[in-house]
Amino acid sequence: MALQNDFEHERVPEDGRIQLLFADNKGSETVLPAHWHEHLELLYVTGGSITAYVDQVRYELEAGDILLINSNAIHYTHTHETTRYCLLQIPPVHLQRMAEDWQMLHFQEYFPAGGMDDCLWSGLRELFEEMKRLHTDPQPGNQLLLLSCLYRMLYLLFTGAADVGRSTNRDLERMKRCMEYIRSHYQEPITLADGAALLSVTPEHFCRLFRKYTGQTFHSYVSQVRMTCFYRDLMQTDETVTALLERHGISGYKVFLRRFRECYGTSPQKLRKAYKLPLDADRGNGIS
């Protein structure tokens, strides 16, 4: 069961030797709140489905689909128990080798299986499959081959899916500052008026902006951030559910419980019990 700790401006872990994050993931019923990072991110769905929202666009990804998330794009994802996907996150140290003005590059986001860009999709898929094989093979030198696949992938994107010259959106940057404020103050009562005041706009205009850039209402986003932090502490501490609700500024337990079940498929108490039982069994068998 994966713990989702980071949100907002996400700090992406990576292999220190090759400065890259590649993972072949089995999904869980998890919603990762809206966030962004400098890394270029690609998702290759190999089973099940993923719902993703990237800069005002919603994607329903099925097996074979590839989604690219551009640097600093606000996005969130919802994975399921049946989801299987490869995750590739590429830091600026590699991106800057494409062009001096790499920060102005904006890549095509969606590569559906069997879509119009079939040749480009096929090339990306083959490279993902090769990276999967190399990732699980401990043979010496395979990390160099992994990097080779990465640069071939960047070449395909740079020559076949890049648009140069996108300017920075002022409203987008202001919205990111608002999201950072929510991360710092989510345990406190946060109102729609507070958010509007941060951007010096009316609450009505703020509602439209927030939904435009995050795909969520302001209140649903605040609730999702609180739930993510609650879930983390539920799995990692022995504090009571009541204490965790108070810590993370959550009121209205019945509404929260309904949303929690929608995200994780069961109640907090049952989820914690199911998570801890295998750990206790491992300890009993002398497994550290």
N, C-alpha and C positions, 0 to 999 in steps of 0.2 A: 504494500500500500504506500503510494508516494505521498510525501509531505510537501505541500506547496508553501514555502516560507516567504518568498520574495514577491513583491508587486511594485507598482509604480515604476521608477527607473530601475530596472532589474540589473543586478550584478551577475553576469554570466560566468559560471566556472568553466575552466577549460584545461586541457592537457598542457602542462607547462612546457613540454618538449616541442610540441608542434603548434602550440597556441591555437587550439581548435577544440570545439566540443562536438563529438558525434556520439549518438546513442540510438540503440535499437530498443524501443520502449514497448512495454505492455501497458495498456491504459488502465485507469481506474475511473470511477464516477467522480470526476473532479472538474470544477470550474476555476480557472485561473483568472483573477480579475484583470481589468485593463491595465497595461503597462507598456513600457517601451525600453529599448536599449540601442546602443550604437551598432551592435553586431547585425549582420545580415543573417536572416534565419530562413531555413527551408524545412518544410514538413513533407514527408513522403508517406502516404497512408498505404499500409500493406494489408489491413484488415479492419472490418467494422467501419465506423464513421467518426468524424470530428466536426463540430460546429465551430467556426472561427469568424471573428469580426475584425476587419482591418481597415482603418481609416474610412469609416462610413459604409463599408461594404460587408455584407454577410455572405459567408461561404458554407455550403453543406458538402463536406469532403467525403468521398467514398474511396474504396480500395482502388489504388492506381493513381489517384489524383496527387498532384504536387502543388503546394502553396508556398510562395515566396513572400516574406515579410521584410520590407525595406528598412534600412537603418532609421531609427527614431520614429517609426510608424506606431501609433497607438493600436494595440491589439489585445484581444483576449480569446481564450479557447475553452471549449467544453468537450472533454473526452469521456469515454464510457468503458465499462468493464470489457467490452468486446473489441475495443480499439487496439490496433497494432500500428505503430508508425516509427519511421526513422526521423530523428531530429538532428539537423546540422546547423550550428551557429558559428558564423565566420567573423572574427574580430577585424578591426580596422587595419591591423598590421598586414593582413593579406589583401584587403580591399584597396588600400592605397597603391598597390602595385599595378592596378588596372589602369589608373590615370591620375594625373596630378590633381584634377578636380573631381576625384571620386565621390566627394560628398554631394556633388550635384547630380550624380547618376541616380536614376529611378528605374527600377526593373519591373517588367511585367510580373504580375502577382500570381495569376492562376493558370495552371497547366493541367487541364482535365485529361483523364485517360481517353485516348481516341479523339481528342479535340482537333481544332483547325491547325494548331501548331504541332502536328503529330511527330515530325522529325525532331523538333526541339525537345518535346516531351520524352520521346524515345531515348534521346541521348542522355538526358538528365536521369531517367529511370535506370538505364544501364550503369551509369556511374554510381548511383545510390546502391544498386545491388552489389557492385564491386566493392564499395566502401563497407557494406555490411559484412561481406566475406572477410575482408582484411581486418576489420575491427575485432572479429572473433578469433582470428588466427594469430597466435603469439610469435610467429616466425620472425627472426631478426630482420630488420630492414623493411618490414611491412608498413611502418609508420611513414617511411619515405614514399611508398607507393600510395598510401592514403593521401598524402599531400599532392602527389601527382594527379590523383583523381580530382582533388579540390580545384587545382588550377585548370584542369580541363573543363570542369564545370563552370568556373568563372569565365573562361574563354567563351563557352557556349552562351552564357548569359550576356556577356559584354558585346558579343558580335550579333546576337540574335534577339535580345530582349531588353536592351537598355535605351533609355530616353535621357538626354542630357539637358540640363538647364532649368530644372524645377526650382522655383524660389521658395524660401522659407515662409510658411504661413503664420502671420502674426497671431491669429486666433488660436492656432494649434499650440504655439509656444505658451500662450497665456493659459490654455487649458492644462498643459503639463504642470505649470506652477500650481494651479488649483488642485490637481491630483496629489502633488507633493504635500500640500497643506493638509489634505484629508488624511494622508498617511501619518502625518505628525500629530494629528488631533482627533483621530477616529474614535478614541475612547471617551471623548467629550461629546456633549450634544452639539451637532452640527446641523444648521438649518439651510434651507435653500437661499435665504437672505444672506447668510454668511458667504456662501459661494458666489452669489451675484456681486457682493461688495468687493470681493477679491479682484474681480474683473472690471469693476466700476460700470456695471450694466444693470438693467432692470431684471427682476427675477424671471419675467417671461422670456426675455432675450437669452438669459443665461440657460434656461431650460432647453431652448432650441439648440444653442451652441453645444451644450454638454451631450445631448443625445446625438447630435451630428457627428461629433468627434470620437465618442466612445461607444456608441451603439446602445447605451443604457440611459435610464433616467438617473438623475443625481441621487435620489433616495435609494434606488436599487444598487447603485455602485457603492455607496457608503455601507449599505447592508452587506454587500459581498465582501468588502474589505474586512469588516468586522467578523464575518463568518470564517474567512480564511485564517485570521489570527486565532479565533476561537478553536478552529479545527486543529491548528498546529499545537496549541497548548493542551487540547484534549488528548492528543496522541502522545505528547511528550512529558506531561506532568500527571500527578495524582490528585490535583485539586478538584473539588466538587464542581459539578456542572453549574450550580448556582453561583459559586465564587467566580468562575470563568465568565459567566454572563455579565456579572457586575464589572469585572475587570475590563471587558471589551466593549462596554457601553451599550449592551444589548438589552432592550426592554420588549415587552409583548411576547412572552415565551411561546404562546400558541402559534402566532404568525411565524416566528423564528423556526419553531420545530417543523412546521409545514415546509418552509424553504429548505431547511437542512435535509429533510427526507427527499426532497426533489433533487438536491445536489448529490447526496451520498447514499440514498436508497434505504436508510434506516435511521433510528434515533441516535442521539449522541451517546447514550449509555450503552446501547447494543454495539455500536461501532467501536467504542473503546474496549469493550469486553472481547469482541472478535479480534481486535488488533493485539491485545495483550496475551491472549491464551496461547498462541504459537510461541511467543517469547518465553512464557513461563515453562512450556513444554521443553523448549530448547535448553533452558537452564537445568531442568530436571534430568536431561540426558547428558549433562556435562558439556554441552556445546556452548562456547563463549561467543 
